[in-house]
Amino acid sequence: MDMGGGRLIRIMILVLVMVLVWKIWDYSALPVLEPPSFNAESEVAKGFSSSKLQKDQEQNSVLQAPVDEEHLEVAVKSTMRIEIYYEVLCPDSRHFIMKQLTPAYEKLKDILQVGLVPYGKAETQEKNGKITFDCQHGPRECEGNIVHACVTNIIKDEAKQIAIVHCMIDRNEQPMLVGKKCVEKHGENWGSISSCVSSDKGISILKHMGQMTHRLKPEVSFIPTITIDGSQEDQKHILQDFHKVLCKRYKGPRHPSC
């Protein structure tokens, strides 16, 4: 019995030794884990940092991309060129300027360029180097036409031109008196206008207005005559509803007031 017990103990010791050897061998096959280095980023951090850096570089390349100024396009709003051929004592001219031109201009001035041509059915005569005018409604109208012509030449602000002409044509029987009142009402210097009217400058400007009027094709048959981009088309509707015609003729994007 003693010998049998000793053999059993030896067998058990052998088994334990074999198990221990197997465990040691199995453990040595495991990969060695290196301790983290605090001076270097982990692989995950490296991946994130690399990705972020690449994204930042791409974004900066967009923000800092060189600009080819030669190929830049600037949006320019298209405008219509309007010319009003009128005379200061004509009831139809008065009505058009006060009831059609002014309201339409207030709504559409950002797309309009307006030229005022105060001459109408007048005639220019030159004799012995002297220029005189023969106007449809008499000498007072010629004087008023010259006042209007000087206003359109000296005052560069288009909106003020139209406002002063609107003011004057309302009661234009005394051109110099109403001219002074309306010019000063809108904060402009009447002295420069008055000097223009009483000098050869005013006569020269009105002569030029006459040349513009006589160059119209077809020739003027009714005053006022209005051109839109050089065309006299549809005068009847222009005189009745100028704003509506301008909206219809405008080639740009639909205007908010149309």
Phi and psi restraints in degrees (value plus and minus 20) as a CYANA .aco file:
   2 ASP   PHI     -86.2   -46.2
   2 ASP   PSI     -61.0   -21.0
   3 MET   PHI     -87.7   -47.7
   3 MET   PSI     -57.7   -17.7
   4 GLY   PHI     -84.6   -44.6
   4 GLY   PSI     -60.1   -20.1
   5 GLY   PHI     -85.1   -45.1
   5 GLY   PSI     -58.4   -18.4
   6 GLY   PHI     -84.8   -44.8
   6 GLY   PSI     -59.6   -19.6
   7 ARG   PHI     -83.0   -43.0
   7 ARG   PSI     -60.2   -20.2
   8 LEU   PHI     -83.2   -43.2
   8 LEU   PSI     -60.7   -20.7
   9 ILE   PHI     -85.2   -45.2
   9 ILE   PSI     -60.5   -20.5
  10 ARG   PHI     -84.9   -44.9
  10 ARG   PSI     -59.1   -19.1
  11 ILE   PHI     -82.6   -42.6
  11 ILE   PSI     -63.1   -23.1
  12 MET   PHI     -85.1   -45.1
  12 MET   PSI     -59.9   -19.9
  13 ILE   PHI     -83.7   -43.7
  13 ILE   PSI     -60.0   -20.0
  14 LEU   PHI     -83.3   -43.3
  14 LEU   PSI     -62.9   -22.9
  15 VAL   PHI     -82.1   -42.1
  15 VAL   PSI     -63.3   -23.3
  16 LEU   PHI     -82.6   -42.6
  16 LEU   PSI     -60.6   -20.6
  17 VAL   PHI     -83.4   -43.4
  17 VAL   PSI     -61.7   -21.7
  18 MET   PHI     -84.7   -44.7
  18 MET   PSI     -62.4   -22.4
  19 VAL   PHI     -83.0   -43.0
  19 VAL   PSI     -62.8   -22.8
  20 LEU   PHI     -83.4   -43.4
  20 LEU   PSI     -62.5   -22.5
  21 VAL   PHI     -82.5   -42.5
  21 VAL   PSI     -61.1   -21.1
  22 TRP   PHI     -84.5   -44.5
  22 TRP   PSI     -61.4   -21.4
  23 LYS   PHI     -84.5   -44.5
  23 LYS   PSI     -61.8   -21.8
  24 ILE   PHI     -82.9   -42.9
  24 ILE   PSI     -61.1   -21.1
  25 TRP   PHI     -86.2   -46.2
  25 TRP   PSI     -60.1   -20.1
  26 ASP   PHI     -86.6   -46.6
  26 ASP   PSI     -59.9   -19.9
  27 TYR   PHI     -87.8   -47.8
  27 TYR   PSI     -56.1   -16.1
  28 SER   PHI     -89.2   -49.2
  28 SER   PSI     -39.4     0.6
  29 ALA   PHI     -99.2   -59.2
  29 ALA   PSI     -34.1     5.9
  30 LEU   PHI     -88.6   -48.6
  30 LEU   PSI     126.8   166.8
  31 PRO   PHI     -85.6   -45.6
  31 PRO   PSI     126.4   166.4
  32 VAL   PHI    -102.6   -62.6
  32 VAL   PSI     105.3   145.3
  33 LEU   PHI    -110.8   -70.8
  33 LEU   PSI     100.2   140.2
  34 GLU   PHI    -105.2   -65.2
  34 GLU   PSI     122.5   162.5
  35 PRO   PHI     -85.5   -45.5
  35 PRO   PSI     125.1   165.1
  36 PRO   PHI     -82.9   -42.9
  36 PRO   PSI     122.5   162.5
  37 SER   PHI    -117.8   -77.8
  37 SER   PSI     108.4   148.4
  38 PHE   PHI    -101.3   -61.3
  38 PHE   PSI     -21.3    18.7
  39 ASN   PHI    -121.0   -81.0
  39 ASN   PSI     -21.6    18.4
  40 ALA   PHI    -156.1  -116.1
  40 ALA   PSI     132.3   172.3
  41 GLU   PHI    -100.7   -60.7
  41 GLU   PSI     130.3   170.3
  42 SER   PHI     -89.3   -49.3
  42 SER   PSI     145.2   185.2
  43 GLU   PHI     -80.5   -40.5
  43 GLU   PSI     -57.9   -17.9
  44 VAL   PHI     -84.0   -44.0
  44 VAL   PSI     -65.5   -25.5
  45 ALA   PHI     -84.0   -44.0
  45 ALA   PSI     -58.3   -18.3
  46 LYS   PHI     -82.3   -42.3
  46 LYS   PSI     -63.0   -23.0
  47 GLY   PHI     -82.4   -42.4
  47 GLY   PSI     -64.0   -24.0
  48 PHE   PHI     -84.4   -44.4
  48 PHE   PSI     -64.1   -24.1
  49 SER   PHI     -84.2   -44.2
  49 SER   PSI     -62.1   -22.1
  50 SER   PHI     -83.1   -43.1
  50 SER   PSI     -63.1   -23.1
  51 SER   PHI     -83.4   -43.4
  51 SER   PSI     -64.8   -24.8
  52 LYS   PHI     -84.5   -44.5
  52 LYS   PSI     -61.7   -21.7
  53 LEU   PHI     -82.3   -42.3
  53 LEU   PSI     -62.9   -22.9
  54 GLN   PHI     -82.9   -42.9
  54 GLN   PSI     -61.6   -21.6
  55 LYS   PHI     -85.0   -45.0
  55 LYS   PSI     -62.8   -22.8
  56 ASP   PHI     -82.5   -42.5
  56 ASP   PSI     -60.7   -20.7
  57 GLN   PHI     -84.2   -44.2
  57 GLN   PSI     -60.5   -20.5
  58 GLU   PHI     -84.1   -44.1
  58 GLU   PSI     -62.0   -22.0
  59 GLN   PHI     -84.5   -44.5
  59 GLN   PSI     -64.2   -24.2
  60 ASN   PHI     -83.8   -43.8
  60 ASN   PSI     -54.6   -14.6
  61 SER   PHI     -86.0   -46.0
  61 SER   PSI     -50.7   -10.7
  62 VAL   PHI     -93.2   -53.2
  62 VAL   PSI     -65.8   -25.8
  63 LEU   PHI     -87.1   -47.1
  63 LEU   PSI     -53.5   -13.5
  64 GLN   PHI    -124.6   -84.6
  64 GLN   PSI      -3.9    36.1
  65 ALA   PHI     -83.6   -43.6
  65 ALA   PSI     119.2   159.2
  66 PRO   PHI     -83.3   -43.3
  66 PRO   PSI     122.0   162.0
  67 VAL   PHI    -118.2   -78.2
  67 VAL   PSI     105.4   145.4
  68 ASP   PHI    -109.2   -69.2
  68 ASP   PSI      73.8   113.8
  69 GLU   PHI     -84.3   -44.3
  69 GLU   PSI     -45.1    -5.1
  70 GLU   PHI     -88.2   -48.2
  70 GLU   PSI     -43.6    -3.6
  71 HIS   PHI    -126.4   -86.4
  71 HIS   PSI     -11.6    28.4
  72 LEU   PHI     -91.8   -51.8
  72 LEU   PSI     119.9   159.9
  73 GLU   PHI    -134.8   -94.8
  73 GLU   PSI     111.9   151.9
  74 VAL   PHI    -127.9   -87.9
  74 VAL   PSI     106.4   146.4
  75 ALA   PHI     -88.9   -48.9
  75 ALA   PSI      99.8   139.8
  76 VAL   PHI    -135.1   -95.1
  76 VAL   PSI     104.4   144.4
  77 LYS   PHI     -93.8   -53.8
  77 LYS   PSI     106.7   146.7
  78 SER   PHI     -90.6   -50.6
  78 SER   PSI     129.4   169.4
  79 THR   PHI    -148.1  -108.1
  79 THR   PSI     141.4   181.4
  80 MET   PHI    -129.7   -89.7
  80 MET   PSI     117.3   157.3
  81 ARG   PHI    -113.9   -73.9
  81 ARG   PSI      98.4   138.4
  82 ILE   PHI    -132.8   -92.8
  82 ILE   PSI     114.5   154.5
  83 GLU   PHI    -147.3  -107.3
  83 GLU   PSI     111.0   151.0
  84 ILE   PHI    -130.5   -90.5
  84 ILE   PSI      91.8   131.8
  85 TYR   PHI    -117.4   -77.4
  85 TYR   PSI      92.0   132.0
  86 TYR   PHI    -165.3  -125.3
  86 TYR   PSI     157.6   197.6
  87 GLU   PHI    -160.8  -120.8
  87 GLU   PSI     129.4   169.4
  88 VAL   PHI     -95.2   -55.2
  88 VAL   PSI     -43.0    -3.0
  89 LEU   PHI    -126.4   -86.4
  89 LEU   PSI      -6.2    33.8
  90 CYS   PHI    -105.1   -65.1
  90 CYS   PSI     100.5   140.5
  91 PRO   PHI     -77.1   -37.1
  91 PRO   PSI     -58.0   -18.0
  92 ASP   PHI     -88.0   -48.0
  92 ASP   PSI     -56.2   -16.2
  93 SER   PHI     -85.3   -45.3
  93 SER   PSI     -64.9   -24.9
  94 ARG   PHI     -78.0   -38.0
  94 ARG   PSI     -68.4   -28.4
  95 HIS   PHI     -82.2   -42.2
  95 HIS   PSI     -64.0   -24.0
  96 PHE   PHI     -84.2   -44.2
  96 PHE   PSI     -66.1   -26.1
  97 ILE   PHI     -84.6   -44.6
  97 ILE   PSI     -61.2   -21.2
  98 MET   PHI    -101.5   -61.5
  98 MET   PSI     -55.5   -15.5
  99 LYS   PHI    -122.4   -82.4
  99 LYS   PSI     -38.0     2.0
 100 GLN   PHI    -138.9   -98.9
 100 GLN   PSI     -75.5   -35.5
 101 LEU   PHI     -82.8   -42.8
 101 LEU   PSI     -73.6   -33.6
 102 THR   PHI     -79.3   -39.3
 102 THR   PSI     -71.0   -31.0
 103 PRO   PHI     -81.6   -41.6
 103 PRO   PSI     -60.6   -20.6
 104 ALA   PHI     -86.3   -46.3
 104 ALA   PSI     -60.4   -20.4
 105 TYR   PHI     -85.3   -45.3
 105 TYR   PSI     -59.7   -19.7
 106 GLU   PHI     -80.3   -40.3
 106 GLU   PSI     -51.7   -11.7
 107 LYS   PHI    -108.0   -68.0
 107 LYS   PSI     -51.5   -11.5
 108 LEU   PHI    -140.2  -100.2
 108 LEU   PSI      -6.1    33.9
 109 LYS   PHI     -79.2   -39.2
 109 LYS   PSI     -43.5    -3.5
 110 ASP   PHI     -93.3   -53.3
 110 ASP   PSI     -31.8     8.2
 111 ILE   PHI    -140.8  -100.8
 111 ILE   PSI      -7.5    32.5
 112 LEU   PHI    -138.3   -98.3
 112 LEU   PSI     127.1   167.1
 113 GLN   PHI    -145.4  -105.4
 113 GLN   PSI      96.8   136.8
 114 VAL   PHI    -132.1   -92.1
 114 VAL   PSI     111.9   151.9
 115 GLY   PHI    -137.2   -97.2
 115 GLY   PSI     106.6   146.6
 116 LEU   PHI    -120.6   -80.6
 116 LEU   PSI     108.0   148.0
 117 VAL   PHI    -145.4  -105.4
 117 VAL   PSI      68.1   108.1
 118 PRO   PHI    -104.9   -64.9
 118 PRO   PSI      71.1   111.1
 119 TYR   PHI    -166.9  -126.9
 119 TYR   PSI     -69.9   -29.9
 120 GLY   PHI      48.2    88.2
 120 GLY   PSI    -151.9  -111.9
 121 LYS   PHI    -116.7   -76.7
 121 LYS   PSI       7.2    47.2
 122 ALA   PHI     -92.6   -52.6
 122 ALA   PSI     147.9   187.9
 123 GLU   PHI    -149.3  -109.3
 123 GLU   PSI     121.1   161.1
 124 THR   PHI    -122.6   -82.6
 124 THR   PSI     111.6   151.6
 125 GLN   PHI    -145.6  -105.6
 125 GLN   PSI     115.9   155.9
 126 GLU   PHI    -143.0  -103.0
 126 GLU   PSI     104.9   144.9
 127 LYS   PHI    -165.0  -125.0
 127 LYS   PSI     105.3   145.3
 128 ASN   PHI      35.1    75.1
 128 ASN   PSI      18.7    58.7
 129 GLY   PHI      56.7    96.7
 129 GLY   PSI     -14.9    25.1
 130 LYS   PHI    -128.3   -88.3
 130 LYS   PSI     114.7   154.7
 131 ILE   PHI    -123.3   -83.3
 131 ILE   PSI     109.1   149.1
 132 THR   PHI    -150.4  -110.4
 132 THR   PSI     142.8   182.8
 133 PHE   PHI    -145.6  -105.6
 133 PHE   PSI     124.4   164.4
 134 ASP   PHI    -137.8   -97.8
 134 ASP   PSI      89.3   129.3
 135 CYS   PHI    -123.5   -83.5
 135 CYS   PSI     133.1   173.1
 136 GLN   PHI     -78.6   -38.6
 136 GLN   PSI     -57.2   -17.2
 137 HIS   PHI    -128.4   -88.4
 137 HIS   PSI       4.3    44.3
 138 GLY   PHI      74.1   114.1
 138 GLY   PSI     159.3   199.3
 139 PRO   PHI     -78.8   -38.8
 139 PRO   PSI     -53.8   -13.8
 140 ARG   PHI     -83.7   -43.7
 140 ARG   PSI     -55.0   -15.0
 141 GLU   PHI     -89.0   -49.0
 141 GLU   PSI     -58.0   -18.0
 142 CYS   PHI     -79.8   -39.8
 142 CYS   PSI     -62.6   -22.6
 143 GLU   PHI     -82.5   -42.5
 143 GLU   PSI     -65.3   -25.3
 144 GLY   PHI     -83.2   -43.2
 144 GLY   PSI     -59.4   -19.4
 145 ASN   PHI     -80.1   -40.1
 145 ASN   PSI     -59.1   -19.1
 146 ILE   PHI     -87.1   -47.1
 146 ILE   PSI     -59.8   -19.8
 147 VAL   PHI     -79.7   -39.7
 147 VAL   PSI     -67.2   -27.2
 148 HIS   PHI     -82.3   -42.3
 148 HIS   PSI     -61.0   -21.0
 149 ALA   PHI     -83.3   -43.3
 149 ALA   PSI     -60.2   -20.2
 150 CYS   PHI     -87.5   -47.5
 150 CYS   PSI     -58.2   -18.2
 151 VAL   PHI     -80.1   -40.1
 151 VAL   PSI     -66.8   -26.8
 152 THR   PHI     -89.5   -49.5
 152 THR   PSI     -42.6    -2.6
 153 ASN   PHI    -106.7   -66.7
 153 ASN   PSI     -58.7   -18.7
 154 ILE   PHI    -109.8   -69.8
 154 ILE   PSI     -59.7   -19.7
 155 ILE   PHI    -106.2   -66.2
 155 ILE   PSI      94.9   134.9
 156 LYS   PHI    -105.3   -65.3
 156 LYS   PSI     -43.2    -3.2
 157 ASP   PHI     -92.9   -52.9
 157 ASP   PSI      92.8   132.8
 158 GLU   PHI     -79.4   -39.4
 158 GLU   PSI     -62.8   -22.8
 159 ALA   PHI     -82.5   -42.5
 159 ALA   PSI     -59.4   -19.4
 160 LYS   PHI     -89.6   -49.6
 160 LYS   PSI     -58.4   -18.4
 161 GLN   PHI     -73.4   -33.4
 161 GLN   PSI     -72.0   -32.0
 162 ILE   PHI     -85.2   -45.2
 162 ILE   PSI     -59.5   -19.5
 163 ALA   PHI     -84.7   -44.7
 163 ALA   PSI     -61.5   -21.5
 164 ILE   PHI     -89.3   -49.3
 164 ILE   PSI     -62.3   -22.3
 165 VAL   PHI     -82.8   -42.8
 165 VAL   PSI     -61.6   -21.6
 166 HIS   PHI     -78.0   -38.0
 166 HIS   PSI     -66.2   -26.2
 167 CYS   PHI     -83.7   -43.7
 167 CYS   PSI     -64.7   -24.7
 168 MET   PHI     -89.9   -49.9
 168 MET   PSI     -63.4   -23.4
 169 ILE   PHI     -91.3   -51.3
 169 ILE   PSI     -34.0     6.0
 170 ASP   PHI     -82.5   -42.5
 170 ASP   PSI     -60.2   -20.2
 171 ARG   PHI    -164.0  -124.0
 171 ARG   PSI      60.5   100.5
 172 ASN   PHI    -120.5   -80.5
 172 ASN   PSI      -0.5    39.5
 173 GLU   PHI     -89.0   -49.0
 173 GLU   PSI     -47.0    -7.0
 174 GLN   PHI    -141.0  -101.0
 174 GLN   PSI      63.6   103.6
 175 PRO   PHI     -76.0   -36.0
 175 PRO   PSI     -64.5   -24.5
 176 MET   PHI     -90.9   -50.9
 176 MET   PSI     -59.5   -19.5
 177 LEU   PHI     -86.1   -46.1
 177 LEU   PSI     -71.2   -31.2
 178 VAL   PHI     -89.2   -49.2
 178 VAL   PSI     -51.8   -11.8
 179 GLY   PHI     -81.6   -41.6
 179 GLY   PSI     -67.1   -27.1
 180 LYS   PHI     -79.5   -39.5
 180 LYS   PSI     -65.7   -25.7
 181 LYS   PHI     -81.1   -41.1
 181 LYS   PSI     -66.9   -26.9
 182 CYS   PHI     -93.9   -53.9
 182 CYS   PSI     -57.6   -17.6
 183 VAL   PHI     -84.7   -44.7
 183 VAL   PSI     -66.9   -26.9
 184 GLU   PHI     -89.3   -49.3
 184 GLU   PSI     -51.7   -11.7
 185 LYS   PHI     -78.3   -38.3
 185 LYS   PSI     -53.4   -13.4
 186 HIS   PHI    -120.4   -80.4
 186 HIS   PSI      -0.2    39.8
 187 GLY   PHI      55.1    95.1
 187 GLY   PSI       2.3    42.3
 188 GLU   PHI    -127.1   -87.1
 188 GLU   PSI     143.8   183.8
 189 ASN   PHI    -104.7   -64.7
 189 ASN   PSI      92.9   132.9
 190 TRP   PHI     -90.0   -50.0
 190 TRP   PSI     -50.5   -10.5
 191 GLY   PHI     -74.9   -34.9
 191 GLY   PSI     -63.9   -23.9
 192 SER   PHI     -88.0   -48.0
 192 SER   PSI     -55.0   -15.0
 193 ILE   PHI     -88.7   -48.7
 193 ILE   PSI     -65.9   -25.9
 194 SER   PHI     -79.9   -39.9
 194 SER   PSI     -62.9   -22.9
 195 SER   PHI     -83.4   -43.4
 195 SER   PSI     -58.5   -18.5
 196 CYS   PHI     -83.4   -43.4
 196 CYS   PSI     -65.5   -25.5
 197 VAL   PHI     -82.3   -42.3
 197 VAL   PSI     -61.0   -21.0
 198 SER   PHI    -108.7   -68.7
 198 SER   PSI     -14.9    25.1
 199 SER   PHI    -137.8   -97.8
 199 SER   PSI     157.0   197.0
 200 ASP   PHI     -85.7   -45.7
 200 ASP   PSI     -40.2    -0.2
 201 LYS   PHI     -81.4   -41.4
 201 LYS   PSI     -66.8   -26.8
 202 GLY   PHI     -81.1   -41.1
 202 GLY   PSI     -61.8   -21.8
 203 ILE   PHI     -83.6   -43.6
 203 ILE   PSI     -61.7   -21.7
 204 SER   PHI     -84.5   -44.5
 204 SER   PSI     -60.4   -20.4
 205 ILE   PHI     -85.6   -45.6
 205 ILE   PSI     -63.8   -23.8
 206 LEU   PHI     -86.3   -46.3
 206 LEU   PSI     -55.9   -15.9
 207 LYS   PHI     -79.3   -39.3
 207 LYS   PSI     -63.3   -23.3
 208 HIS   PHI     -82.9   -42.9
 208 HIS   PSI     -58.9   -18.9
 209 MET   PHI     -80.8   -40.8
 209 MET   PSI     -58.6   -18.6
 210 GLY   PHI     -84.6   -44.6
 210 GLY   PSI     -60.9   -20.9
 211 GLN   PHI     -82.9   -42.9
 211 GLN   PSI     -61.0   -21.0
 212 MET   PHI     -81.4   -41.4
 212 MET   PSI     -63.4   -23.4
 213 THR   PHI     -85.9   -45.9
 213 THR   PSI     -63.8   -23.8
 214 HIS   PHI     -92.1   -52.1
 214 HIS   PSI     -37.9     2.1
 215 ARG   PHI    -100.7   -60.7
 215 ARG   PSI     -31.1     8.9
 216 LEU   PHI     -80.5   -40.5
 216 LEU   PSI     117.2   157.2
 217 LYS   PHI    -147.7  -107.7
 217 LYS   PSI     100.0   140.0
 218 PRO   PHI     -85.9   -45.9
 218 PRO   PSI     142.5   182.5
 219 GLU   PHI     -84.7   -44.7
 219 GLU   PSI     134.3   174.3
 220 VAL   PHI     -83.8   -43.8
 220 VAL   PSI     108.7   148.7
 221 SER   PHI    -141.7  -101.7
 221 SER   PSI     -37.9     2.1
 222 PHE   PHI    -159.7  -119.7
 222 PHE   PSI     121.2   161.2
 223 ILE   PHI    -139.5   -99.5
 223 ILE   PSI     109.1   149.1
 224 PRO   PHI    -100.9   -60.9
 224 PRO   PSI     134.0   174.0
 225 THR   PHI    -136.2   -96.2
 225 THR   PSI     113.8   153.8
 226 ILE   PHI    -140.3  -100.3
 226 ILE   PSI     112.8   152.8
 227 THR   PHI    -131.8   -91.8
 227 THR   PSI     121.9   161.9
 228 ILE   PHI    -139.1   -99.1
 228 ILE   PSI      92.6   132.6
 229 ASP   PHI      31.4    71.4
 229 ASP   PSI      21.9    61.9
 230 GLY   PHI      65.0   105.0
 230 GLY   PSI     -26.2    13.8
 231 SER   PHI    -119.9   -79.9
 231 SER   PSI     118.1   158.1
 232 GLN   PHI    -116.3   -76.3
 232 GLN   PSI     -11.6    28.4
 233 GLU   PHI     -76.9   -36.9
 233 GLU   PSI     119.9   159.9
 234 ASP   PHI      47.6    87.6
 234 ASP   PSI      22.5    62.5
 235 GLN   PHI     -78.7   -38.7
 235 GLN   PSI     -57.5   -17.5
 236 LYS   PHI     -78.2   -38.2
 236 LYS   PSI     -69.7   -29.7
 237 HIS   PHI     -93.1   -53.1
 237 HIS   PSI     -50.2   -10.2
 238 ILE   PHI     -81.2   -41.2
 238 ILE   PSI     -63.3   -23.3
 239 LEU   PHI     -90.5   -50.5
 239 LEU   PSI     -45.7    -5.7
 240 GLN   PHI    -108.3   -68.3
 240 GLN   PSI     -60.9   -20.9
 241 ASP   PHI    -171.3  -131.3
 241 ASP   PSI      59.6    99.6
 242 PHE   PHI     -80.8   -40.8
 242 PHE   PSI     -62.5   -22.5
 243 HIS   PHI     -79.4   -39.4
 243 HIS   PSI     -64.6   -24.6
 244 LYS   PHI     -83.4   -43.4
 244 LYS   PSI     -61.7   -21.7
 245 VAL   PHI     -86.2   -46.2
 245 VAL   PSI     -61.4   -21.4
 246 LEU   PHI     -81.9   -41.9
 246 LEU   PSI     -62.4   -22.4
 247 CYS   PHI     -81.1   -41.1
 247 CYS   PSI     -60.2   -20.2
 248 LYS   PHI     -89.1   -49.1
 248 LYS   PSI     -56.5   -16.5
 249 ARG   PHI    -103.3   -63.3
 249 ARG   PSI     -39.9     0.1
 250 TYR   PHI     -84.5   -44.5
 250 TYR   PSI     110.0   150.0
 251 LYS   PHI    -113.2   -73.2
 251 LYS   PSI     -28.0    12.0
 252 GLY   PHI    -104.9   -64.9
 252 GLY   PSI    -190.3  -150.3
 253 PRO   PHI     -80.2   -40.2
 253 PRO   PSI     130.6   170.6
 254 ARG   PHI     -74.3   -34.3
 254 ARG   PSI     107.8   147.8
 255 HIS   PHI     -96.9   -56.9
 255 HIS   PSI     124.5   164.5
 256 PRO   PHI     -76.3   -36.3
 256 PRO   PSI     -49.1    -9.1
 257 SER   PHI    -106.2   -66.2
 257 SER   PSI     -23.7    16.3
